Amino acid sequence: MLPGLEVFSDVPVRLELRIGCRGNTLDGIARLSTGDTITLDRPAGDSLDLYVGDLLFGAAEVVVVEDRLHVRITDLFLAQPAEKSAAA
């Protein structure tokens, strides 16, 4: 945990994975039906965005373990604590 944040370690947060987005009109959305496909703004195989609230926290990829979907963290965008100098 980052120094100074220990007091918040038990605060519940929601992790979200976002696979992409696509603009549309209300009419376009109203015309959607079962079986339609929606082209997203990301290429196939691209990583997913991992959010904590509205904060982009990292990137992940989908993996299947047995019969369940999981995500593997591929990158974290945390601010790393500055390394202490040898003189400190």
PyMOL Python script that loads the backbone (N, CA, C, O; Angstrom):
from pymol import cmd

cmd.read_pdbstr("""\
ATOM      1  N   MET A   1       0.847  -1.177   0.000  1.00  0.00           N
ATOM      2  CA  MET A   1       0.000   0.000   0.000  1.00  0.00           C
ATOM      3  C   MET A   1       0.891   1.238   0.000  1.00  0.00           C
ATOM      4  O   MET A   1       1.974   1.252   0.584  1.00  0.00           O
ATOM      5  N   LEU A   2       0.410   2.256  -0.660  1.00  0.00           N
ATOM      6  CA  LEU A   2       1.160   3.510  -0.696  1.00  0.00           C
ATOM      7  C   LEU A   2       1.207   4.126   0.695  1.00  0.00           C
ATOM      8  O   LEU A   2       0.201   4.124   1.406  1.00  0.00           O
ATOM      9  N   PRO A   3       2.356   4.650   1.090  1.00  0.00           N
ATOM     10  CA  PRO A   3       2.472   5.260   2.415  1.00  0.00           C
ATOM     11  C   PRO A   3       1.424   6.355   2.621  1.00  0.00           C
ATOM     12  O   PRO A   3       1.155   7.155   1.725  1.00  0.00           O
ATOM     13  N   GLY A   4       0.845   6.371   3.812  1.00  0.00           N
ATOM     14  CA  GLY A   4      -0.142   7.386   4.149  1.00  0.00           C
ATOM     15  C   GLY A   4      -1.571   6.989   3.833  1.00  0.00           C
ATOM     16  O   GLY A   4      -2.504   7.666   4.265  1.00  0.00           O
ATOM     17  N   LEU A   5      -1.766   5.911   3.093  1.00  0.00           N
ATOM     18  CA  LEU A   5      -3.128   5.502   2.726  1.00  0.00           C
ATOM     19  C   LEU A   5      -3.635   4.325   3.560  1.00  0.00           C
ATOM     20  O   LEU A   5      -4.740   3.834   3.332  1.00  0.00           O
ATOM     21  N   GLU A   6      -2.836   3.875   4.520  1.00  0.00           N
ATOM     22  CA  GLU A   6      -3.220   2.722   5.326  1.00  0.00           C
ATOM     23  C   GLU A   6      -4.572   2.921   6.010  1.00  0.00           C
ATOM     24  O   GLU A   6      -5.323   1.959   6.174  1.00  0.00           O
ATOM     25  N   VAL A   7      -4.892   4.145   6.410  1.00  0.00           N
ATOM     26  CA  VAL A   7      -6.141   4.437   7.098  1.00  0.00           C
ATOM     27  C   VAL A   7      -7.353   4.122   6.209  1.00  0.00           C
ATOM     28  O   VAL A   7      -8.449   3.900   6.722  1.00  0.00           O
ATOM     29  N   PHE A   8      -7.168   4.101   4.899  1.00  0.00           N
ATOM     30  CA  PHE A   8      -8.265   3.839   3.967  1.00  0.00           C
ATOM     31  C   PHE A   8      -8.321   2.387   3.493  1.00  0.00           C
ATOM     32  O   PHE A   8      -9.129   2.055   2.625  1.00  0.00           O
ATOM     33  N   SER A   9      -7.486   1.530   4.040  1.00  0.00           N
ATOM     34  CA  SER A   9      -7.353   0.173   3.502  1.00  0.00           C
ATOM     35  C   SER A   9      -8.645  -0.647   3.548  1.00  0.00           C
ATOM     36  O   SER A   9      -8.799  -1.573   2.752  1.00  0.00           O
ATOM     37  N   ASP A  10      -9.567  -0.339   4.446  1.00  0.00           N
ATOM     38  CA  ASP A  10     -10.824  -1.093   4.549  1.00  0.00           C
ATOM     39  C   ASP A  10     -11.996  -0.424   3.839  1.00  0.00           C
ATOM     40  O   ASP A  10     -13.121  -0.917   3.921  1.00  0.00           O
ATOM     41  N   VAL A  11     -11.758   0.690   3.145  1.00  0.00           N
ATOM     42  CA  VAL A  11     -12.837   1.387   2.450  1.00  0.00           C
ATOM     43  C   VAL A  11     -13.208   0.573   1.199  1.00  0.00           C
ATOM     44  O   VAL A  11     -12.348   0.302   0.361  1.00  0.00           O
ATOM     45  N   PRO A  12     -14.480   0.187   1.075  1.00  0.00           N
ATOM     46  CA  PRO A  12     -14.874  -0.579  -0.110  1.00  0.00           C
ATOM     47  C   PRO A  12     -14.873   0.306  -1.359  1.00  0.00           C
ATOM     48  O   PRO A  12     -15.327   1.449  -1.323  1.00  0.00           O
ATOM     49  N   VAL A  13     -14.363  -0.235  -2.448  1.00  0.00           N
ATOM     50  CA  VAL A  13     -14.365   0.455  -3.737  1.00  0.00           C
ATOM     51  C   VAL A  13     -14.875  -0.507  -4.794  1.00  0.00           C
ATOM     52  O   VAL A  13     -14.874  -1.722  -4.598  1.00  0.00           O
ATOM     53  N   ARG A  14     -15.306   0.042  -5.908  1.00  0.00           N
ATOM     54  CA  ARG A  14     -15.828  -0.775  -7.005  1.00  0.00           C
ATOM     55  C   ARG A  14     -14.824  -0.747  -8.149  1.00  0.00           C
ATOM     56  O   ARG A  14     -14.444   0.322  -8.626  1.00  0.00           O
ATOM     57  N   LEU A  15     -14.398  -1.931  -8.585  1.00  0.00           N
ATOM     58  CA  LEU A  15     -13.540  -2.053  -9.755  1.00  0.00           C
ATOM     59  C   LEU A  15     -14.421  -2.256 -10.977  1.00  0.00           C
ATOM     60  O   LEU A  15     -15.340  -3.075 -10.957  1.00  0.00           O
ATOM     61  N   GLU A  16     -14.144  -1.518 -12.031  1.00  0.00           N
ATOM     62  CA  GLU A  16     -14.882  -1.674 -13.286  1.00  0.00           C
ATOM     63  C   GLU A  16     -13.890  -1.958 -14.401  1.00  0.00           C
ATOM     64  O   GLU A  16     -12.788  -1.411 -14.425  1.00  0.00           O
ATOM     65  N   LEU A  17     -14.294  -2.815 -15.318  1.00  0.00           N
ATOM     66  CA  LEU A  17     -13.526  -3.074 -16.529  1.00  0.00           C
ATOM     67  C   LEU A  17     -14.323  -2.538 -17.700  1.00  0.00           C
ATOM     68  O   LEU A  17     -15.496  -2.870 -17.874  1.00  0.00           O
ATOM     69  N   ARG A  18     -13.689  -1.719 -18.489  1.00  0.00           N
ATOM     70  CA  ARG A  18     -14.366  -1.115 -19.643  1.00  0.00           C
ATOM     71  C   ARG A  18     -13.703  -1.636 -20.909  1.00  0.00           C
ATOM     72  O   ARG A  18     -12.490  -1.533 -21.089  1.00  0.00           O
ATOM     73  N   ILE A  19     -14.532  -2.197 -21.778  1.00  0.00           N
ATOM     74  CA  ILE A  19     -13.988  -2.794 -22.990  1.00  0.00           C
ATOM     75  C   ILE A  19     -13.971  -1.842 -24.173  1.00  0.00           C
ATOM     76  O   ILE A  19     -13.329  -2.131 -25.184  1.00  0.00           O
ATOM     77  N   GLY A  20     -14.647  -0.739 -24.073  1.00  0.00           N
ATOM     78  CA  GLY A  20     -14.669   0.224 -25.168  1.00  0.00           C
ATOM     79  C   GLY A  20     -15.975   0.983 -25.169  1.00  0.00           C
ATOM     80  O   GLY A  20     -16.831   0.771 -24.310  1.00  0.00           O
ATOM     81  N   CYS A  21     -16.122   1.863 -26.129  1.00  0.00           N
ATOM     82  CA  CYS A  21     -17.366   2.626 -26.215  1.00  0.00           C
ATOM     83  C   CYS A  21     -17.679   2.911 -27.678  1.00  0.00           C
ATOM     84  O   CYS A  21     -16.864   2.694 -28.574  1.00  0.00           O
ATOM     85  N   ARG A  22     -18.882   3.400 -27.874  1.00  0.00           N
ATOM     86  CA  ARG A  22     -19.348   3.716 -29.210  1.00  0.00           C
ATOM     87  C   ARG A  22     -20.440   4.749 -29.091  1.00  0.00           C
ATOM     88  O   ARG A  22     -21.380   4.572 -28.316  1.00  0.00           O
ATOM     89  N   GLY A  23     -20.335   5.811 -29.835  1.00  0.00           N
ATOM     90  CA  GLY A  23     -21.404   6.803 -29.858  1.00  0.00           C
ATOM     91  C   GLY A  23     -22.577   6.285 -30.680  1.00  0.00           C
ATOM     92  O   GLY A  23     -22.412   5.458 -31.577  1.00  0.00           O
ATOM     93  N   ASN A  24     -23.751   6.784 -30.358  1.00  0.00           N
ATOM     94  CA  ASN A  24     -24.949   6.403 -31.098  1.00  0.00           C
ATOM     95  C   ASN A  24     -25.997   7.483 -30.851  1.00  0.00           C
ATOM     96  O   ASN A  24     -25.792   8.388 -30.042  1.00  0.00           O
ATOM     97  N   THR A  25     -27.089   7.382 -31.536  1.00  0.00           N
ATOM     98  CA  THR A  25     -28.223   8.276 -31.303  1.00  0.00           C
ATOM     99  C   THR A  25     -29.287   7.518 -30.519  1.00  0.00           C
ATOM    100  O   THR A  25     -29.249   6.290 -30.443  1.00  0.00           O
ATOM    101  N   LEU A  26     -30.231   8.244 -29.940  1.00  0.00           N
ATOM    102  CA  LEU A  26     -31.332   7.565 -29.252  1.00  0.00           C
ATOM    103  C   LEU A  26     -32.108   6.683 -30.220  1.00  0.00           C
ATOM    104  O   LEU A  26     -32.544   5.591 -29.857  1.00  0.00           O
ATOM    105  N   ASP A  27     -32.282   7.158 -31.461  1.00  0.00           N
ATOM    106  CA  ASP A  27     -32.986   6.355 -32.450  1.00  0.00           C
ATOM    107  C   ASP A  27     -32.204   5.075 -32.747  1.00  0.00           C
ATOM    108  O   ASP A  27     -32.788   3.997 -32.861  1.00  0.00           O
ATOM    109  N   GLY A  28     -30.885   5.199 -32.871  1.00  0.00           N
ATOM    110  CA  GLY A  28     -30.059   4.017 -33.131  1.00  0.00           C
ATOM    111  C   GLY A  28     -30.140   3.005 -32.003  1.00  0.00           C
ATOM    112  O   GLY A  28     -30.202   1.800 -32.249  1.00  0.00           O
ATOM    113  N   ILE A  29     -30.141   3.486 -30.770  1.00  0.00           N
ATOM    114  CA  ILE A  29     -30.251   2.595 -29.619  1.00  0.00           C
ATOM    115  C   ILE A  29     -31.630   1.944 -29.593  1.00  0.00           C
ATOM    116  O   ILE A  29     -31.748   0.756 -29.295  1.00  0.00           O
ATOM    117  N   ALA A  30     -32.672   2.713 -29.900  1.00  0.00           N
ATOM    118  CA  ALA A  30     -34.032   2.172 -29.899  1.00  0.00           C
ATOM    119  C   ALA A  30     -34.209   1.085 -30.946  1.00  0.00           C
ATOM    120  O   ALA A  30     -35.075   0.223 -30.798  1.00  0.00           O
ATOM    121  N   ARG A  31     -33.397   1.112 -32.011  1.00  0.00           N
ATOM    122  CA  ARG A  31     -33.519   0.126 -33.080  1.00  0.00           C
ATOM    123  C   ARG A  31     -32.714  -1.150 -32.824  1.00  0.00           C
ATOM    124  O   ARG A  31     -32.792  -2.096 -33.608  1.00  0.00           O
ATOM    125  N   LEU A  32     -31.939  -1.187 -31.729  1.00  0.00           N
ATOM    126  CA  LEU A  32     -31.162  -2.395 -31.431  1.00  0.00           C
ATOM    127  C   LEU A  32     -32.083  -3.563 -31.119  1.00  0.00           C
ATOM    128  O   LEU A  32     -33.141  -3.397 -30.512  1.00  0.00           O
ATOM    129  N   SER A  33     -31.664  -4.735 -31.542  1.00  0.00           N
ATOM    130  CA  SER A  33     -32.440  -5.933 -31.218  1.00  0.00           C
ATOM    131  C   SER A  33     -31.477  -7.085 -30.910  1.00  0.00           C
ATOM    132  O   SER A  33     -30.286  -7.023 -31.214  1.00  0.00           O
ATOM    133  N   THR A  34     -32.019  -8.116 -30.310  1.00  0.00           N
ATOM    134  CA  THR A  34     -31.235  -9.287 -29.952  1.00  0.00           C
ATOM    135  C   THR A  34     -30.493  -9.817 -31.170  1.00  0.00           C
ATOM    136  O   THR A  34     -31.085  -9.995 -32.235  1.00  0.00           O
ATOM    137  N   GLY A  35     -29.205 -10.069 -31.013  1.00  0.00           N
ATOM    138  CA  GLY A  35     -28.394 -10.586 -32.102  1.00  0.00           C
ATOM    139  C   GLY A  35     -27.603  -9.529 -32.848  1.00  0.00           C
ATOM    140  O   GLY A  35     -26.676  -9.860 -33.587  1.00  0.00           O
ATOM    141  N   ASP A  36     -27.958  -8.243 -32.666  1.00  0.00           N
ATOM    142  CA  ASP A  36     -27.190  -7.165 -33.293  1.00  0.00           C
ATOM    143  C   ASP A  36     -25.793  -7.121 -32.694  1.00  0.00           C
ATOM    144  O   ASP A  36     -25.588  -7.545 -31.557  1.00  0.00           O
ATOM    145  N   THR A  37     -24.853  -6.619 -33.440  1.00  0.00           N
ATOM    146  CA  THR A  37     -23.505  -6.408 -32.924  1.00  0.00           C
ATOM    147  C   THR A  37     -23.202  -4.914 -32.925  1.00  0.00           C
ATOM    148  O   THR A  37     -23.741  -4.151 -33.727  1.00  0.00           O
ATOM    149  N   ILE A  38     -22.340  -4.524 -32.019  1.00  0.00           N
ATOM    150  CA  ILE A  38     -21.927  -3.127 -31.906  1.00  0.00           C
ATOM    151  C   ILE A  38     -20.410  -3.093 -32.035  1.00  0.00           C
ATOM    152  O   ILE A  38     -19.706  -3.753 -31.272  1.00  0.00           O
ATOM    153  N   THR A  39     -19.909  -2.331 -32.992  1.00  0.00           N
ATOM    154  CA  THR A  39     -18.472  -2.188 -33.170  1.00  0.00           C
ATOM    155  C   THR A  39     -17.954  -1.176 -32.164  1.00  0.00           C
ATOM    156  O   THR A  39     -18.459  -0.056 -32.082  1.00  0.00           O
ATOM    157  N   LEU A  40     -16.938  -1.577 -31.394  1.00  0.00           N
ATOM    158  CA  LEU A  40     -16.368  -0.692 -30.386  1.00  0.00           C
ATOM    159  C   LEU A  40     -15.164   0.045 -30.948  1.00  0.00           C
ATOM    160  O   LEU A  40     -14.732  -0.211 -32.072  1.00  0.00           O
ATOM    161  N   ASP A  41     -14.630   0.960 -30.154  1.00  0.00           N
ATOM    162  CA  ASP A  41     -13.531   1.814 -30.600  1.00  0.00           C
ATOM    163  C   ASP A  41     -12.147   1.191 -30.389  1.00  0.00           C
ATOM    164  O   ASP A  41     -11.143   1.886 -30.537  1.00  0.00           O
ATOM    165  N   ARG A  42     -12.070  -0.079 -30.054  1.00  0.00           N
ATOM    166  CA  ARG A  42     -10.791  -0.723 -29.782  1.00  0.00           C
ATOM    167  C   ARG A  42     -10.564  -1.899 -30.720  1.00  0.00           C
ATOM    168  O   ARG A  42     -11.510  -2.575 -31.126  1.00  0.00           O
ATOM    169  N   PRO A  43      -9.312  -2.136 -31.058  1.00  0.00           N
ATOM    170  CA  PRO A  43      -9.021  -3.310 -31.879  1.00  0.00           C
ATOM    171  C   PRO A  43      -9.131  -4.596 -31.058  1.00  0.00           C
ATOM    172  O   PRO A  43      -8.962  -4.579 -29.839  1.00  0.00           O
ATOM    173  N   ALA A  44      -9.413  -5.692 -31.727  1.00  0.00           N
ATOM    174  CA  ALA A  44      -9.472  -6.995 -31.063  1.00  0.00           C
ATOM    175  C   ALA A  44      -8.131  -7.277 -30.406  1.00  0.00           C
ATOM    176  O   ALA A  44      -7.080  -6.984 -30.977  1.00  0.00           O
ATOM    177  N   GLY A  45      -8.165  -7.837 -29.223  1.00  0.00           N
ATOM    178  CA  GLY A  45      -6.946  -8.170 -28.508  1.00  0.00           C
ATOM    179  C   GLY A  45      -6.390  -7.047 -27.657  1.00  0.00           C
ATOM    180  O   GLY A  45      -5.427  -7.253 -26.918  1.00  0.00           O
ATOM    181  N   ASP A  46      -6.978  -5.860 -27.746  1.00  0.00           N
ATOM    182  CA  ASP A  46      -6.519  -4.731 -26.940  1.00  0.00           C
ATOM    183  C   ASP A  46      -6.862  -4.986 -25.476  1.00  0.00           C
ATOM    184  O   ASP A  46      -7.799  -5.726 -25.177  1.00  0.00           O
ATOM    185  N   SER A  47      -6.113  -4.381 -24.571  1.00  0.00           N
ATOM    186  CA  SER A  47      -6.388  -4.563 -23.155  1.00  0.00           C
ATOM    187  C   SER A  47      -7.638  -3.791 -22.742  1.00  0.00           C
ATOM    188  O   SER A  47      -8.076  -2.872 -23.434  1.00  0.00           O
ATOM    189  N   LEU A  48      -8.195  -4.181 -21.614  1.00  0.00           N
ATOM    190  CA  LEU A  48      -9.357  -3.515 -21.036  1.00  0.00           C
ATOM    191  C   LEU A  48      -8.884  -2.466 -20.055  1.00  0.00           C
ATOM    192  O   LEU A  48      -7.823  -2.622 -19.451  1.00  0.00           O
ATOM    193  N   ASP A  49      -9.643  -1.407 -19.886  1.00  0.00           N
ATOM    194  CA  ASP A  49      -9.323  -0.383 -18.901  1.00  0.00           C
ATOM    195  C   ASP A  49      -9.901  -0.791 -17.550  1.00  0.00           C
ATOM    196  O   ASP A  49     -11.062  -1.189 -17.457  1.00  0.00           O
ATOM    197  N   LEU A  50      -9.091  -0.690 -16.517  1.00  0.00           N
ATOM    198  CA  LEU A  50      -9.499  -1.006 -15.158  1.00  0.00           C
ATOM    199  C   LEU A  50      -9.673   0.305 -14.403  1.00  0.00           C
ATOM    200  O   LEU A  50      -8.728   1.084 -14.273  1.00  0.00           O
ATOM    201  N   TYR A  51     -10.877   0.546 -13.908  1.00  0.00           N
ATOM    202  CA  TYR A  51     -11.203   1.783 -13.198  1.00  0.00           C
ATOM    203  C   TYR A  51     -11.542   1.488 -11.746  1.00  0.00           C
ATOM    204  O   TYR A  51     -12.135   0.457 -11.430  1.00  0.00           O
ATOM    205  N   VAL A  52     -11.159   2.403 -10.872  1.00  0.00           N
ATOM    206  CA  VAL A  52     -11.641   2.456  -9.503  1.00  0.00           C
ATOM    207  C   VAL A  52     -12.403   3.769  -9.429  1.00  0.00           C
ATOM    208  O   VAL A  52     -11.802   4.843  -9.429  1.00  0.00           O
ATOM    209  N   GLY A  53     -13.722   3.680  -9.365  1.00  0.00           N
ATOM    210  CA  GLY A  53     -14.546   4.877  -9.491  1.00  0.00           C
ATOM    211  C   GLY A  53     -14.319   5.457 -10.881  1.00  0.00           C
ATOM    212  O   GLY A  53     -14.436   4.743 -11.877  1.00  0.00           O
ATOM    213  N   ASP A  54     -13.996   6.743 -10.955  1.00  0.00           N
ATOM    214  CA  ASP A  54     -13.722   7.383 -12.242  1.00  0.00           C
ATOM    215  C   ASP A  54     -12.231   7.469 -12.544  1.00  0.00           C
ATOM    216  O   ASP A  54     -11.832   8.107 -13.518  1.00  0.00           O
ATOM    217  N   LEU A  55     -11.412   6.838 -11.724  1.00  0.00           N
ATOM    218  CA  LEU A  55      -9.961   6.899 -11.876  1.00  0.00           C
ATOM    219  C   LEU A  55      -9.450   5.706 -12.678  1.00  0.00           C
ATOM    220  O   LEU A  55      -9.654   4.556 -12.289  1.00  0.00           O
ATOM    221  N   LEU A  56      -8.787   5.985 -13.796  1.00  0.00           N
ATOM    222  CA  LEU A  56      -8.164   4.916 -14.570  1.00  0.00           C
ATOM    223  C   LEU A  56      -7.016   4.368 -13.747  1.00  0.00           C
ATOM    224  O   LEU A  56      -6.060   5.086 -13.457  1.00  0.00           O
ATOM    225  N   PHE A  57      -7.103   3.103 -13.367  1.00  0.00           N
ATOM    226  CA  PHE A  57      -6.216   2.491 -12.403  1.00  0.00           C
ATOM    227  C   PHE A  57      -5.212   1.549 -13.049  1.00  0.00           C
ATOM    228  O   PHE A  57      -4.110   1.365 -12.531  1.00  0.00           O
ATOM    229  N   GLY A  58      -5.585   0.948 -14.182  1.00  0.00           N
ATOM    230  CA  GLY A  58      -4.692  -0.008 -14.813  1.00  0.00           C
ATOM    231  C   GLY A  58      -5.288  -0.584 -16.074  1.00  0.00           C
ATOM    232  O   GLY A  58      -6.282  -0.085 -16.602  1.00  0.00           O
ATOM    233  N   ALA A  59      -4.661  -1.643 -16.546  1.00  0.00           N
ATOM    234  CA  ALA A  59      -5.114  -2.347 -17.746  1.00  0.00           C
ATOM    235  C   ALA A  59      -5.135  -3.843 -17.440  1.00  0.00           C
ATOM    236  O   ALA A  59      -4.382  -4.326 -16.594  1.00  0.00           O
ATOM    237  N   ALA A  60      -5.996  -4.559 -18.132  1.00  0.00           N
ATOM    238  CA  ALA A  60      -6.142  -5.987 -17.874  1.00  0.00           C
ATOM    239  C   ALA A  60      -6.548  -6.711 -19.155  1.00  0.00           C
ATOM    240  O   ALA A  60      -6.994  -6.097 -20.124  1.00  0.00           O
ATOM    241  N   GLU A  61      -6.380  -8.032 -19.133  1.00  0.00           N
ATOM    242  CA  GLU A  61      -6.834  -8.863 -20.240  1.00  0.00           C
ATOM    243  C   GLU A  61      -7.738  -9.957 -19.696  1.00  0.00           C
ATOM    244  O   GLU A  61      -7.577 -10.400 -18.559  1.00  0.00           O
ATOM    245  N   VAL A  62      -8.680 -10.386 -20.507  1.00  0.00           N
ATOM    246  CA  VAL A  62      -9.614 -11.436 -20.109  1.00  0.00           C
ATOM    247  C   VAL A  62      -8.932 -12.790 -20.243  1.00  0.00           C
ATOM    248  O   VAL A  62      -8.279 -13.074 -21.246  1.00  0.00           O
ATOM    249  N   VAL A  63      -9.094 -13.618 -19.218  1.00  0.00           N
ATOM    250  CA  VAL A  63      -8.630 -15.003 -19.258  1.00  0.00           C
ATOM    251  C   VAL A  63      -9.761 -15.886 -18.756  1.00  0.00           C
ATOM    252  O   VAL A  63     -10.590 -15.448 -17.958  1.00  0.00           O
ATOM    253  N   VAL A  64      -9.795 -17.119 -19.218  1.00  0.00           N
ATOM    254  CA  VAL A  64     -10.795 -18.081 -18.773  1.00  0.00           C
ATOM    255  C   VAL A  64     -10.093 -19.119 -17.911  1.00  0.00           C
ATOM    256  O   VAL A  64      -9.127 -19.745 -18.346  1.00  0.00           O
ATOM    257  N   VAL A  65     -10.578 -19.300 -16.696  1.00  0.00           N
ATOM    258  CA  VAL A  65     -10.069 -20.323 -15.792  1.00  0.00           C
ATOM    259  C   VAL A  65     -11.232 -21.250 -15.496  1.00  0.00           C
ATOM    260  O   VAL A  65     -12.226 -20.859 -14.885  1.00  0.00           O
ATOM    261  N   GLU A  66     -11.082 -22.498 -15.949  1.00  0.00           N
ATOM    262  CA  GLU A  66     -12.164 -23.469 -15.895  1.00  0.00           C
ATOM    263  C   GLU A  66     -13.367 -22.876 -16.605  1.00  0.00           C
ATOM    264  O   GLU A  66     -13.293 -22.638 -17.811  1.00  0.00           O
ATOM    265  N   ASP A  67     -14.459 -22.629 -15.923  1.00  0.00           N
ATOM    266  CA  ASP A  67     -15.652 -22.110 -16.600  1.00  0.00           C
ATOM    267  C   ASP A  67     -15.985 -20.683 -16.179  1.00  0.00           C
ATOM    268  O   ASP A  67     -17.129 -20.250 -16.322  1.00  0.00           O
ATOM    269  N   ARG A  68     -14.993 -19.940 -15.658  1.00  0.00           N
ATOM    270  CA  ARG A  68     -15.239 -18.583 -15.167  1.00  0.00           C
ATOM    271  C   ARG A  68     -14.352 -17.577 -15.885  1.00  0.00           C
ATOM    272  O   ARG A  68     -13.207 -17.878 -16.226  1.00  0.00           O
ATOM    273  N   LEU A  69     -14.887 -16.381 -16.113  1.00  0.00           N
ATOM    274  CA  LEU A  69     -14.086 -15.301 -16.666  1.00  0.00           C
ATOM    275  C   LEU A  69     -13.278 -14.659 -15.542  1.00  0.00           C
ATOM    276  O   LEU A  69     -13.785 -14.435 -14.444  1.00  0.00           O
ATOM    277  N   HIS A  70     -12.036 -14.375 -15.831  1.00  0.00           N
ATOM    278  CA  HIS A  70     -11.150 -13.671 -14.911  1.00  0.00           C
ATOM    279  C   HIS A  70     -10.464 -12.573 -15.708  1.00  0.00           C
ATOM    280  O   HIS A  70     -10.552 -12.549 -16.936  1.00  0.00           O
ATOM    281  N   VAL A  71      -9.792 -11.680 -15.031  1.00  0.00           N
ATOM    282  CA  VAL A  71      -8.943 -10.713 -15.711  1.00  0.00           C
ATOM    283  C   VAL A  71      -7.549 -10.781 -15.116  1.00  0.00           C
ATOM    284  O   VAL A  71      -7.382 -10.933 -13.906  1.00  0.00           O
ATOM    285  N   ARG A  72      -6.567 -10.669 -15.968  1.00  0.00           N
ATOM    286  CA  ARG A  72      -5.164 -10.624 -15.558  1.00  0.00           C
ATOM    287  C   ARG A  72      -4.697  -9.183 -15.677  1.00  0.00           C
ATOM    288  O   ARG A  72      -4.809  -8.578 -16.743  1.00  0.00           O
ATOM    289  N   ILE A  73      -4.175  -8.630 -14.587  1.00  0.00           N
ATOM    290  CA  ILE A  73      -3.675  -7.260 -14.598  1.00  0.00           C
ATOM    291  C   ILE A  73      -2.413  -7.215 -15.447  1.00  0.00           C
ATOM    292  O   ILE A  73      -1.470  -7.968 -15.207  1.00  0.00           O
ATOM    293  N   THR A  74      -2.398  -6.340 -16.428  1.00  0.00           N
ATOM    294  CA  THR A  74      -1.229  -6.210 -17.303  1.00  0.00           C
ATOM    295  C   THR A  74      -0.446  -4.933 -17.036  1.00  0.00           C
ATOM    296  O   THR A  74       0.718  -4.826 -17.423  1.00  0.00           O
ATOM    297  N   ASP A  75      -1.072  -3.972 -16.384  1.00  0.00           N
ATOM    298  CA  ASP A  75      -0.394  -2.720 -16.074  1.00  0.00           C
ATOM    299  C   ASP A  75      -1.153  -2.016 -14.964  1.00  0.00           C
ATOM    300  O   ASP A  75      -2.382  -2.066 -14.923  1.00  0.00           O
ATOM    301  N   LEU A  76      -0.431  -1.361 -14.064  1.00  0.00           N
ATOM    302  CA  LEU A  76      -1.046  -0.545 -13.025  1.00  0.00           C
ATOM    303  C   LEU A  76      -0.522   0.866 -13.167  1.00  0.00           C
ATOM    304  O   LEU A  76       0.665   1.074 -13.420  1.00  0.00           O
ATOM    305  N   PHE A  77      -1.399   1.829 -13.005  1.00  0.00           N
ATOM    306  CA  PHE A  77      -1.033   3.229 -13.173  1.00  0.00           C
ATOM    307  C   PHE A  77      -0.956   3.941 -11.824  1.00  0.00           C
ATOM    308  O   PHE A  77      -1.363   5.096 -11.701  1.00  0.00           O
ATOM    309  N   LEU A  78      -0.438   3.254 -10.824  1.00  0.00           N
ATOM    310  CA  LEU A  78      -0.294   3.830  -9.491  1.00  0.00           C
ATOM    311  C   LEU A  78       0.923   4.728  -9.428  1.00  0.00           C
ATOM    312  O   LEU A  78       1.949   4.451 -10.049  1.00  0.00           O
ATOM    313  N   ALA A  79       0.800   5.791  -8.684  1.00  0.00           N
ATOM    314  CA  ALA A  79       1.972   6.622  -8.416  1.00  0.00           C
ATOM    315  C   ALA A  79       2.841   5.856  -7.431  1.00  0.00           C
ATOM    316  O   ALA A  79       2.395   5.548  -6.326  1.00  0.00           O
ATOM    317  N   GLN A  80       4.040   5.553  -7.802  1.00  0.00           N
ATOM    318  CA  GLN A  80       4.946   4.820  -6.938  1.00  0.00           C
ATOM    319  C   GLN A  80       5.594   5.789  -5.959  1.00  0.00           C
ATOM    320  O   GLN A  80       5.934   6.911  -6.334  1.00  0.00           O
ATOM    321  N   PRO A  81       5.769   5.367  -4.702  1.00  0.00           N
ATOM    322  CA  PRO A  81       6.429   6.260  -3.759  1.00  0.00           C
ATOM    323  C   PRO A  81       7.864   6.532  -4.192  1.00  0.00           C
ATOM    324  O   PRO A  81       8.542   5.653  -4.722  1.00  0.00           O
ATOM    325  N   ALA A  82       8.314   7.752  -3.961  1.00  0.00           N
ATOM    326  CA  ALA A  82       9.682   8.112  -4.323  1.00  0.00           C
ATOM    327  C   ALA A  82      10.649   7.269  -3.498  1.00  0.00           C
ATOM    328  O   ALA A  82      10.434   7.035  -2.309  1.00  0.00           O
ATOM    329  N   GLU A  83      11.707   6.823  -4.146  1.00  0.00           N
ATOM    330  CA  GLU A  83      12.705   6.039  -3.427  1.00  0.00           C
ATOM    331  C   GLU A  83      13.458   6.936  -2.460  1.00  0.00           C
ATOM    332  O   GLU A  83      13.788   8.080  -2.775  1.00  0.00           O
ATOM    333  N   LYS A  84      13.718   6.402  -1.289  1.00  0.00           N
ATOM    334  CA  LYS A  84      14.460   7.162  -0.302  1.00  0.00           C
ATOM    335  C   LYS A  84      15.926   7.202  -0.712  1.00  0.00           C
ATOM    336  O   LYS A  84      16.479   6.208  -1.182  1.00  0.00           O
ATOM    337  N   SER A  85      16.531   8.334  -0.533  1.00  0.00           N
ATOM    338  CA  SER A  85      17.950   8.451  -0.872  1.00  0.00           C
ATOM    339  C   SER A  85      18.792   7.708   0.149  1.00  0.00           C
ATOM    340  O   SER A  85      18.358   7.507   1.284  1.00  0.00           O
ATOM    341  N   ALA A  86      19.982   7.302  -0.239  1.00  0.00           N
ATOM    342  CA  ALA A  86      20.876   6.574   0.649  1.00  0.00           C
ATOM    343  C   ALA A  86      21.279   7.431   1.843  1.00  0.00           C
ATOM    344  O   ALA A  86      21.639   6.891   2.890  1.00  0.00           O
ATOM    345  N   ALA A  87      21.226   8.755   1.709  1.00  0.00           N
ATOM    346  CA  ALA A  87      21.625   9.648   2.795  1.00  0.00           C
ATOM    347  C   ALA A  87      20.550   9.750   3.867  1.00  0.00           C
ATOM    348  O   ALA A  87      20.840  10.170   4.987  1.00  0.00           O
ATOM    349  N   ALA A  88      19.317   9.376   3.548  1.00  0.00           N
ATOM    350  CA  ALA A  88      18.210   9.538   4.492  1.00  0.00           C
ATOM    351  C   ALA A  88      18.266   8.518   5.610  1.00  0.00           C
ATOM    352  O   ALA A  88      17.404   8.519   6.489  1.00  0.00           O
TER     353      ALA A  88
END
""", "prot")
cmd.dss("prot")
cmd.show_as("cartoon", "prot")
cmd.util.cbc("prot")
cmd.orient("prot")
